[in-house]
């Protein structure tokens, strides 16, 4: 949902690949760490790669419905459906302080931009 939410936002590129690889050529400015680590991007295991493609296709086809549905009994996943940023719980990026924390799933913490008040 983070990538889909960014694609929908005027603040980011308008395609999935554009979002994922934004700033990949700039050290420490990539949006997703795997795009700037220098590690080959080609998948090495066919079965997990096939599953990842299936999940990605499903996300693209149901993104609107996924954002509206509650996927857990207490609604935590629905609250996270607005996320435009995330990071692993074992890091403390400076940008996170400027965002609104939405919640956590496993070892990942999700955020959205803070809403601006009246001007």
N, C-alpha and C positions, 0 to 999 in steps of 0.2 A: 504494500500500500504506500510506503514511503516514495517509491519511484513513481507510481501512478499519480499520487498527489502532486509530485513535482511536475510531472508532464502537464497536469491540469492548470498549474500556476503560471502566471505570466512572468514570474521571477526566474524561471528555469527554462532550459531548452524544451521544445514541444514534442520531442520523440523520446522513446525509452532509451535508445542508444545514446542520444544526445545528453540525457540526464546522467546515465551511468558513467559515461566517459568524459563528462565535463571537467575541464582542467587536468585531465590525466597526464598531459605533457608537462605540467608544472609541479616540481617537487613540493610535497607537503600541502598542495592545494587541490588534490584530487578529491572527488566527492565520495568515492568508495575505495577503500584502501587496496583492494585487489587490483585496481586499474593502474596503480602507480608503483607497485612493488618490484616490477621487473621480472616477476615470475611469469612463465608462459601462460597465456590465457586459454590455450587449447585443453579441453577436458581429457583426462587420462583414463577414466572409467566410464564405459558406455552406459551401463544400467542407471547409475545415479544421474548422469547427464540427460538421459532420456526422460527420467522422472522430473528433473528440473525444468525441462522444456514443456512438459505437460502442465506443470503447475503454473508456469509463466503464461501459457496460452489460456488457461482457465482464469487467471487473474485479469488478463486483458478482456476476456469476454464477459466477465461478471463484475468488473470493478465497481460499477454503480450500486449493484445489489449488495456486494460485499461491504461497502461503506455504510450501508443502512442497517444491515442485519446484526443482531447480537449473536456472537459466536460462542459466548460462554454464559453460564447461568447468572453471573453477577454483572455482566455488561462490560467487563474490562476491555475486551477486544474491540467493542464498538467505540469506546472512548479513544482507543488508539488509532482508529481509522482515519483521523485527521492528521496523523503524523507526517511531517516533512523531513525530519531528522532523527537519527538514532546513533547510539554508540554502545560499545561493550561496557559492561559495568566495571571492568578493571582498568579503565582509562578515565581521565578527567580533562576532556578538551575544553579550552577556554570559551569557545563559542556556545557551549551548553548553558552558561550563566545568562545569556541574552535571550533564551527561549523559555517557553512554558513547558514544564515537564508533564507529560500525559500519563505515564505509567511504565511498567516494566513487564517483559515476558522473558523468563529465563535469565540469561546474562545480558540482555539488551534493554536499554532505557530509551524511551521514545519521547519526542518533543515536537512542538509546533511553534510557529511564530506567535509572539504575544500580540493580542488584539490591541489596537490603539483606541484610546478613549476619544471623546469628542474634542475637536480642535477649537 
